[in-house]
Amino acid sequence: MDKFTIKTMLAEALKVFLNEEEKESGEEKKTKKRSDAEYAEILNSFKGLGSPNQADIMQLAGLGKKGDKTAESLFSKKLYKKKNKETGSVYMFNDEERASVTKAINTAKK
């Protein structure tokens, strides 16, 4: 193969790779925005007079029992997105947990 053919093939492959990467990053941005909005909604529900207790919501969401300090600590770390000192990652709710917490908050407000 000559240089021109190799350069053309490489350029086409790079374009395809970059387009796929841009699509993925666009989807990730939408998911992150939705996640951030849900976190803000959850945090705001704990503020104010007559708002539900974190331990009550944790138990309603099925993420642990009230009085279990380990579960309460993990729930609080996920709620406030604390950084894990050992691994450097951030504690966060996964999609299923976030949905159950939101459902529990809506149930507690009624």
N, C-alpha and C positions, 0 to 999 in steps of 0.2 A: 504494500500500500504506500501511496505517496503521502507527503506531509499534509497536503490540502484535504484529502479525504479523512485523515485521522483528526485534523482540527475540526472539520465539519461535524463528524460523528460525536466528538467530545463536546462541542458547543450545544448540539441538540440534546444530548444526555443531561448536560448541566441545566439547560432551560427546563426540561421536564422535572428534574430534581428540585429546582428552585420554586417552580409553580406548585408542586406538591407541598413543599415546606410552607409556602405562603398560605395555602388553603388550611393546613393544620394549625398554623398560628392564629388565623382568623377565627377558627372554631374554638381554640383555647381561650382567646380573648373574650368571646361571647360567654363561654362557660364561667370564666373568672368573674366577669361583670355580674352575672346572675348569682354566683356564689357570694360575692361581696355584698350584693343587695340583700340576700337572704340573711347573711350574718348581721347586717345592720338592723334588719327588722327584728331578729331574735334579741339582739342586745337592747334595743329600744323597748322591748316588751318587759324587760326586768326593771325599768326605771319608772319612778312615779309611785304615788300613794296607791295602795291596794294592788300592786303588781304581784305576780306569782313569785314564789320562792324558787331558787335554782334547784334545790334538792327535790322539791315537789315535781318540777318539770322533768328532771332527770328520771325520777321514778315513773312518771306517767309515760315518758318516751321509751321506757324499757331499757335504759342504759345503766341501771344499778338501783340499789335499794337505798332509801333515805336512812342516814346514819352510818352507812358504809363510807368511811373517810377516804379510802382509796378510790372508789368510784366517783365520789364527789370531787376529789382533787383532779382526777382525769377529766371530768366534765368541765370543770372550771378552766383547766388548761386549754381544752379544745374551744371553749366559748370565747376566751380572750386571745386565742392564737399565740400561746406562749411558745418560746423556742426551747427545743429539747437540748439540754446542755451536753449530753453524751454524743448524739449523732449530728447535731446542728440543724435538724429538720424542724418543722413547725407542726405543733399539734393542731389538727383540724378535724371537723366532722366530715365523714364521707357523705355521699349524696343520700343514702338511706337514713343515716343518723340525722342529717339536717332536716329531712322530710318528717321524721318522727318527732323531732323537737318542735318544729313548726306546728305540727298537728296537736301536740300536747299543749302548746301555748294557746292555740285557738280553743281547745277544749276547756282550759282553765279560765279563760276570759268569760265564758258563758255563765 
